[in-house]
Amino acid sequence: MKEYEDLLDQFITNALLEDIGSGDHTSLATIPGEKQGAARLIIKEEGVLAGVEVALAIFQRVDPKLAVTVHIEDGAKVSYGDIALTVKGNVYSILTAERLVLNTMQRMSGIASTTSRIVSRLEGTGTRVLDTRKTTPNLRFLEKKAVEIGGGVNHRFGLYDMILIKDNHVDYAGGIKNALTATREYLKKNSLSLEVEIEVRNLVELEEVMEAGGADRILLDNFKYDDLKKAVKMIGGKYATEASGGIVEEEIAHYAACGVDFISMGALTHSVKSLDMSLKAIS
């Protein structure tokens, strides 16, 4: 999509400016400017690969004459020693792109790997895992792309593409009914067609939402297992359901068994370990 391409273009521009500054003086000082060479991107642990397409865009921006051969595509499972891609051309250009390519692919692959493990745990439950807005500023589009590559589902991208009435909104609005009523009026007044989700903190608030109406999805936040099971039964399929709050990977299938449609996890993007890989010269 055009929006993604614009964000990627801006990201590469800013990231290269941040890294190169007045020039890669180490490479300029030690390597003849016209020297040609090759390098390969080596995977150093098991996981799911992500960021290959971004790497291609980075290499292209740094030097359109670089020739990149992709051996493993985004979304593929990888193991120690796998070669994801090889790049040939001007050595200075390869070294200029190296760190940005690695930083991006390592981060995205870590997210995709974590997401893929969780998706596997949810297999057969009918529950899907969602990401959140708990992302790195200005890298959200890449981190959410990595969640998709890993088999997860993107929640709203920002504050503009969905109504999500959280606890603070409810408290400032003077209660659930007030918040939902004001939302309906706002959407109508501004001719907006946005999905409406509202967060509830307990079964009492859930009853208030069901009485008030006007939501498409209900977020069951920090519910204990037994209460989550009761909440899903109360809702009875009238609304899409999402559980969140402290649900860890090891327990996600247990919570999915309650019958929720989605489980959202900030941990998909805010605390993952990057996948280890390196770009090594071919001698």
Order of alpha helices (4+ residues) and beta strands (2+ residues): alpha-alpha-beta-beta-alpha-beta-beta-beta-alpha-beta-alpha-beta-alpha-alpha-beta-alpha-beta-alpha-beta-alpha-beta-alpha-beta
